[in-house]
Amino acid sequence: MNNRVVLDLLIERGSLSRGDVHELTGLSKPTASQLLVRLEESGLVLPGGFGDTGPGGRAPQLYRLNPLAGHAAAVDVRPESICARVCDIAGAVVAEYELSDISAPRGARNVAHALEQACALAGISVGELQGIVVGVPGSYDAVADVLRYAEHLKGWGEPGIGEALRQLLGSTAVALENDVNLVALAEQRVSGSTDETFFLLWLDEGIGGALMIDGSLFRGSRGAAGEAAFLLPPGSRIVDRDRTTGGFEDLVGAASLRELAATAGHAETSSSRSLAALLDDPAASDTLQEIARRYALGLASVIALVDPARMILAGELATIGGARLRDAVAAELDALVLAAPPLDLAAAGNSPILDGAMLRSLDLARERVFTT
């Protein structure tokens, strides 16, 4: 337990001296010294230079994590591309590779290929990875080992997808995770809160959601919690009896946004271009207000059921809409519910799916490395 506490402190602070370990853990100085020597002998910790000279005129020896003690990988699977990232055990990015030519729908094999290329750039093999997290735009049912709501991902619909990945990658530490759930993990890290309850609405060419309850992702019994596209707020309708398109997505998804923009005189080829055109048109304020109202209808349903501490708008459309869209949605929410929680724009970086996947992958890798 003491070993793990010190290793976690090294992750948080970068380097520690014997005196730091003593002060932060309450261990005696001799015990702290023995512990650091033991971790150095195990290969998990390295000497990391010297600290500031103390009152006695001696600079303390500093210790840091050995970055080569292990590696973790994160993968972001899109219909048109696959991006793989490799980090050392300390969390530093050592390689990235994007597979942009997916000519054959080979599913798990494409992931294996992208990881092989990223690992080659990092100078390691895939077999040396201690954690692998694959983010996918769908809901992974771990019990049935099948990816649901992912008809747009060719080659991913067959049962046994998790086992196929483990066999190809030669690792049991492989986890499949919904992409928007990973965005929520990245958002949680940026906020610094470990026990917050929030709902994140993903606004892109598709609609998604993620629910964080008391600091933990709520995935549901079969991984489908947060599938906001399938909400049925007022005005939505079930248009697909095969259940591949949800009512809320029919109301605010890419096709609806393009239709609304076209009615306002802006016939565009994507929802992002449609929204940008509406924002630039002073005469399109009524259309923007209608879009905000529709978003608010879906969020109101979540508030009624969960009552989160705050709501977050994320994704490309949220970035394009910015504070103007956020404020419009917040005003509509205030008119719909008695006590609307704060509505924020996402604060995570430009690659929140990969960032969130790497956070979870590092947790898996550290658990394996630090407990062996």
PyMOL commands that set and color helices and strands:
alter all, ss='L'
color gray80, all
select helices_A, chain A and resi 2-13+18-25+29-41+67-69+108-122+126-128+161-169+179-191+228-230+247-252+254-263+271-279+282-306+316-336+352-370
alter helices_A, ss='H'
color red, helices_A
select strands_A, chain A and resi 16-17+45-50+61-65+71-77+82-88+93-99+129-136+139-141+146-148+174-178+198-203+207-213+216-217+310-314+343-345
alter strands_A, ss='S'
color yellow, strands_A
deselect
rebuild
show_as cartoon
